[in-house]
């Protein structure tokens, strides 16, 4: 079993930056494809960025060039650096770890609010 704990959310002005962190427990972190999702009020949860167990990354078009995902297997952690934040980035952000067909773990979420 894996537990995921997010931190780093908060209130930031447009154009500002935040760094989200996700700490994992358990022994299978290296096998997990890790991702950050977000869900805004009234909208479906969407994938923001992913870092696979093999080291590749991908991003939603809306955040390309502004967000960077990184993972440190030795620390069992994944981070999301968010720059040039926009009001439309406001959402609850969730950390996810999965192995297709086997595991699907979620954190409790952290609120990010971009507002002046």
N, C-alpha and C positions, 0 to 999 in steps of 0.2 A: 504494500500500500504506500501511496505517496501523498503527502500533504503539501500544498502550495500556499505560500503566504505572501501577499503583495504589500508593498509600501511605497510611499513617495507621492501619492496624489495630493491634490490641494487646489487652491485658487490662484490663478495667474492671469496677468493682463495679456491681451492680444500682443503677439510678437515675442512673448516670453518663452521660457524653457522650463521643462520639468523632466526629472529622471525617475522612472518607475523601476522598482526592483521586485524580483520574485525569488524567494528562497524555497528550496525543495528539501523534503526529508526523504528517507529511504535510500535504496541502493541501486535503483535502476535508472537514475537520471540520464546517464549517457545514452540509453536506448530510446529515450523519449524525443519525439519531435515537439519542440516548444513553440508556443504562439502567444501573442497578445491579441485579445479581442476587445471590442467595446460595444456598449449598448446605450444609446441615447433614449430619452423618454419617448415612448410611442413608436420606436423603431426596433427592428430586429437586430440581434447580435451579429456583428460583422468582424471578420478577420482583419486585423490592422497590419500585423507583421509576424513572420514565422522564421524560426531557425531550426533546421532539421538536425537530426542526430548525425548526419553526414557532413554538416557544416555549411550547407547552402542556406541562403536567406531569400525571402520574398516579401513584398510590400503591397498594400492596397495602393491603387493609383492616387488616391486622395492624400496620401502621406509621403509619397516618394520624394526624396530630396530634403525632407524635414525630419523624419523619424529614422532612428537607427536601432536595430535589435542586436544584442550581443549575448553570448552565453559563455559561461565559465564552468566547464564540467567538473573541474577539481573542487570548485566551491559549491557545486550544485545550485547554480544561480543563473538567472536570465534577467536582462535589463532592457528597458526601452527608453532611449534618449529622445526626447521630443523637443524640437526647436521650432521657432516661428509659429507658435501655437495660434490657432484661430478659434473664434467662438464655436464653429461647427465641430471642433474637436471635443467639446464638452460631452462627457459620457461617463459611465462607470466602466473602468478598464479591468479586464479579467486575464489572469495568467492561465494558460492551458498546457497540459502535457499529455501526449498520447502516443500510443503505438496502435496503428490501424488494426481494428478487429480484436484488440486485446485490452488496452487500457485507455482511459479517458478521464483525466483528473482536472479539476477546476479549483482555482482559488476563490476567495470570498468577494473579491472585487475591491477596487479603490476608486473614489470619485475624483475626476478631473473636471474643473470648472474654469473656463476661459472667459473672462468678462472684465470690462473696465469699470 
